[in-house]
Amino acid sequence: MAEEFYSTFKKSEPVSILFMVWTVVICIVGCTGNTLVIGAVLVHRKLRTLGNTFVTNLAVADFVICLIVSVFGMVGILSDGYFYEDKAVLCNLIGMVCIVACSCSMWSIAAISLNRYVFICHRLLYTVIYNVTTVRLMVAAIWSICFLVDLPNLVGWGRHGFDERLQMCTYDFTYTYTYTLYFIGVGFGIPLCVSVYCYVGIINFHKKANKNLVEGSVGTSAYNQSVVARKQMEANKRLLKSVLIILVAFILMWTPHAVMVLGDYYARWPRILHVFGIALAHGNSSINSLIYAACNRDFRRGYMVFLRTIYNRAASCPLKTSRRDKTNHQRYGLIELSQMTK
């Protein structure tokens, strides 16, 4: 079976070449972008909010996908899979990281949507639900749930392995169909339902608030009182826009993979469809930082503050000269001085 596979899919095939190029791109863009997100939240005061803890958690999960999963995916493509032929433990570890990190990325998007929903629609409850302790517990719960998503692969219900079509280590969707249903349902379906529910709730709240604002602004006094409400509505509208873009990207880039693994249990569909599905799914981890930059002015400023901080620290860091270099410098200086005096 192994010989059959290794002689079937080669790194020189057009599909493998395109997949390799795409993986390199999302690796570079994703690592850079998610580093900017994490750094911006750390150094920019306006971004250090409880809500952005979930954004940071998403960036961490996406960074793991782009760095570990993508890099080892490139190794699989370049070696035609031979690299993992005698490295079952490593392949299992990469597969576990892939499932946990991808699930955490999707659950973090749901957590961001829920956080924005409570902030906009239930503002009075926000400080009750979200505080330092509860947010830490929520982040820990997200990672725990995502580990439980992969746990069946460690106890025999499902299994990790080297995927012949993708030339990367992940879960084997042809091993047990019930686990595939479980993974797609818990890892993709539940976060999707939570995100859609929150977005619909935000839209309905925005419409009702806008209607009440218009009806209550007949008189001059009422209009003056509504200035603060109008500003809040604009802020909510910007939040609504960012949530929408993240949600749409999430749906568009993960749905093809879900369709592939659920619809092709016997692995009879063309390889290019599976490659396309996983390429989009992993690509989602590299575009979230671009969405923040496009939709959020504070994040754009945060990126600049982070880059400026790195530059200033690099510029102010003196170059350390070793004792040997100092000795050589003095020796050459004395030689040069003696030549000048001759």
C-alpha positions in Angstrom: 0.0 0.0 0.0 2.8 2.4 0.9 4.7 1.7 -2.3 1.5 2.2 -4.3 0.9 5.5 -2.7 4.5 6.8 -3.0 4.6 5.9 -6.6 1.2 7.6 -7.2 1.5 11.1 -5.9 4.7 12.9 -6.6 6.0 16.4 -5.6 6.4 17.2 -9.4 2.7 16.9 -10.0 0.9 20.2 -10.8 -1.4 19.7 -7.8 1.5 19.1 -5.5 3.4 22.1 -6.8 0.4 24.4 -6.4 -0.3 23.1 -3.0 3.4 23.6 -2.0 3.3 27.2 -3.2 0.1 27.9 -1.4 1.4 26.3 1.8 4.6 28.4 1.7 2.5 31.6 1.2 0.1 30.9 4.1 3.0 29.9 6.3 4.8 33.2 5.7 1.7 35.4 5.8 0.2 33.5 8.8 3.3 33.6 10.9 3.9 37.2 10.2 0.3 38.3 10.6 -0.4 36.4 13.8 2.8 37.6 15.3 1.6 41.1 14.6 -1.7 40.4 16.3 -0.1 39.0 19.4 2.5 41.7 19.6 -0.1 44.5 19.0 -2.3 43.3 21.8 0.8 43.2 24.1 2.2 46.6 23.4 -0.8 48.8 22.4 -2.8 49.9 25.4 -6.2 50.3 23.6 -6.0 46.6 22.5 -5.4 45.2 26.0 -9.0 44.4 26.6 -10.7 41.2 27.9 -12.4 40.7 24.6 -9.1 40.7 22.7 -8.0 37.8 24.9 -10.0 35.6 22.5 -8.4 37.4 19.5 -5.0 36.6 21.0 -6.0 33.0 21.6 -7.1 32.7 18.0 -3.8 34.2 16.8 -1.9 31.7 18.9 -3.9 28.7 17.4 -3.5 30.1 13.9 0.2 30.6 14.5 0.6 27.0 15.5 -1.2 25.9 12.3 0.9 28.1 10.1 4.2 27.3 11.7 4.0 23.6 12.7 1.3 22.1 10.5 2.2 24.0 7.4 6.0 23.5 7.7 5.7 19.7 8.3 3.2 19.7 5.4 5.8 21.1 3.2 8.2 18.4 4.3 5.7 15.8 3.3 5.2 17.3 -0.1 8.9 17.8 -0.8 9.8 14.2 0.3 6.8 12.6 -1.4 5.9 11.2 2.0 9.1 9.2 2.5 10.1 11.4 5.5 7.2 10.0 7.6 7.6 6.4 6.5 9.4 5.4 9.6 8.3 8.2 11.9 4.9 7.1 13.1 5.2 8.9 16.5 6.1 12.2 14.9 3.3 11.9 12.4 0.8 11.1 15.3 2.1 14.2 17.2 1.7 16.5 14.2 -1.8 15.1 13.5 -2.8 15.8 17.1 -1.4 19.3 16.9 -3.3 19.8 13.6 -6.7 18.7 15.0 -6.4 20.6 18.3 -5.1 23.8 16.8 -7.7 23.8 14.0 -10.5 23.1 16.4 -9.2 25.9 18.7 -9.1 28.3 15.8 -12.8 27.6 15.1 -13.8 27.7 18.7 -11.9 31.0 19.2 -13.9 32.5 16.4 -17.1 31.4 18.1 -15.8 32.9 21.4 -15.1 36.2 19.7 -18.6 36.2 18.2 -20.1 35.5 21.5 -18.1 38.1 23.3 -19.2 40.7 20.7 -22.8 39.6 21.0 -22.8 40.0 24.8 -21.0 43.3 24.5 -23.5 44.8 22.1 -26.8 43.1 23.0 -26.4 42.5 26.7 -24.1 45.3 27.8 -25.3 45.3 31.4 -24.3 41.7 31.8 -20.9 42.0 30.1 -18.9 42.9 33.2 -20.6 40.1 35.1 -19.9 37.4 32.4 -16.5 38.7 31.4 -13.8 39.4 34.0 -10.2 38.3 34.4 -11.1 35.0 36.1 -13.9 34.0 33.8 -12.0 34.8 30.7 -9.1 32.7 31.8 -11.5 29.8 32.5 -13.1 30.3 29.1 -9.7 30.1 27.3 -8.8 27.0 29.3 -12.2 25.5 28.5 -11.6 26.1 24.7 -8.3 24.3 24.7 -9.8 21.5 26.8 -12.7 21.0 24.4 -10.3 21.0 21.5 -8.2 18.3 23.1 -11.4 16.3 23.7 -12.1 16.7 19.9 -8.8 14.8 19.2 -8.9 12.4 22.2 -10.7 9.7 20.2 -7.7 9.4 17.9 -5.6 8.5 20.9 -7.9 5.8 22.2 -8.8 3.9 19.0 -12.1 5.4 17.9 -10.3 7.4 15.2 -6.6 7.6 14.3 -3.9 9.9 13.0 -1.9 9.1 9.9 -0.2 10.3 6.8 -2.9 11.4 4.3 -2.0 10.1 0.9 -3.9 12.8 -1.0 -2.7 15.8 1.1 0.8 14.4 1.8 0.6 15.6 5.4 -0.1 14.1 8.8 -3.6 14.6 10.1 -6.6 12.4 11.1 -7.7 9.5 8.9 -11.3 10.4 7.9 -11.7 7.0 6.2 -11.0 5.0 9.3 -14.2 5.6 11.3 -17.1 7.6 9.8 -18.6 8.2 13.2 -15.5 10.0 14.4 -15.5 12.1 11.2 -19.0 13.1 12.1 -17.9 13.9 15.6 -15.0 16.0 14.5 -17.0 18.0 12.0 -19.9 18.4 14.4 -17.9 19.4 17.5 -15.0 21.1 15.8 -16.8 22.9 13.0 -20.6 22.6 13.4 -21.0 23.9 17.0 -18.7 26.9 16.5 -20.5 27.7 13.3 -23.9 27.6 14.9 -22.7 29.8 17.8 -21.2 32.3 15.4 -24.3 32.5 13.2 -26.6 32.8 16.2 -24.5 35.7 17.6 -24.3 37.5 14.3 -28.1 37.2 13.7 -28.7 38.4 17.3 -26.4 41.4 16.7 -28.2 42.3 13.5 -31.7 42.1 15.1 -30.5 44.2 18.0 -28.9 46.8 15.7 -32.2 47.1 13.7 -34.3 47.5 16.8 -31.9 50.0 18.3 -31.8 52.0 15.1 -35.6 52.0 14.8 -36.0 53.2 18.4 -33.5 55.9 17.8 -35.3 57.2 14.8 -38.7 57.1 16.5 -37.3 58.8 19.6 -35.6 61.7 17.7 -38.8 63.6 16.7 -38.2 66.5 19.2 -35.1 68.6 19.6 -34.6 67.5 23.2 -34.9 63.8 22.3 -32.4 64.3 19.4 -29.8 65.9 21.7 -30.2 63.0 24.1 -29.6 60.5 21.4 -26.1 61.8 20.4 -24.4 59.3 22.7 -26.7 56.5 21.5 -25.8 57.3 17.9 -22.1 57.2 18.6 -22.6 53.8 20.3 -24.6 52.6 17.3 -21.7 53.5 15.0 -19.3 51.6 17.2 -21.6 48.6 17.2 -21.8 48.9 13.4 -18.0 48.6 13.1 -18.0 45.6 15.4 -20.8 44.1 13.3 -18.8 44.5 10.2 -15.7 42.8 11.6 -17.8 39.9 13.0 -19.5 39.5 9.6 -16.2 39.3 7.6 -14.6 36.9 10.1 -17.8 34.7 10.0 -18.0 34.7 6.2 -14.3 33.8 5.8 -14.8 31.1 8.4 -17.7 29.6 6.5 -16.3 29.9 3.0 -12.9 28.4 3.9 -13.9 25.5 6.2 -17.1 24.3 4.5 -15.3 22.7 1.4 -13.2 20.5 3.7 -16.2 19.5 5.8 -18.0 18.5 2.6 -15.0 16.5 1.4 -14.6 14.4 4.4 -18.3 13.8 5.0 -19.1 13.1 1.4 -16.1 11.0 0.3 -15.8 8.4 3.0 -14.4 5.9 0.6 -11.9 8.4 -0.8 -13.0 8.1 -4.4 -13.3 11.8 -5.3 -10.4 13.5 -7.2 -7.4 14.3 -5.2 -7.5 18.0 -6.2 -10.9 18.4 -4.4 -9.3 17.3 -1.1 -6.3 19.4 -1.6 -8.5 22.4 -2.4 -10.5 21.8 0.8 -7.6 21.6 3.2 -5.8 24.4 1.5 -8.7 26.8 2.1 -9.2 25.5 5.7 -5.5 26.1 6.6 -5.5 29.3 4.7 -8.2 30.7 7.1 -5.5 30.8 9.8 -3.4 33.3 7.7 -6.1 35.9 6.8 -7.6 36.8 10.2 -4.8 39.2 10.9 -5.5 40.9 7.5 -9.2 41.2 8.5 -8.3 42.9 11.7 -6.1 45.3 9.9 -8.8 46.1 7.3 -11.7 46.5 9.8 -10.1 47.8 13.0 -8.2 51.1 13.2 -6.8 50.2 16.6 -5.3 47.0 15.3 -3.6 49.0 12.4 -2.1 51.3 15.0 -1.2 48.4 17.2 0.7 46.8 14.3 2.7 50.0 13.8 3.4 50.4 17.6 4.6 46.8 17.7 6.9 47.2 14.7 8.2 50.5 16.0 8.9 48.9 19.4 10.9 46.1 17.8 12.8 48.6 15.7 13.6 50.9 18.6 14.8 48.0 20.8 16.9 46.6 17.9 18.4 50.1 17.3 19.2 50.7 21.0 20.7 47.3 21.6 24.5 47.8 21.5 26.5 45.2 19.6 28.5 43.0 22.1 32.2 42.7 21.4 33.9 39.6 22.6 37.2 39.7 24.5 38.9 38.0 21.6 37.6 40.7 19.2 38.8 43.4 21.5 42.3 41.8 21.7 42.5 41.5 17.9 41.3 45.1 17.5 44.0 46.4 19.8 46.7 44.2 18.2 45.8 45.4 14.7 45.6 49.0 16.0 49.2 48.8 17.4 50.5 47.3 14.2 48.9 50.0 12.1 50.2 52.7 14.5 53.8 51.3 14.3 53.6 51.3 10.5 52.5 54.9 10.5 55.4 56.0 12.7 58.0 54.3 10.6 
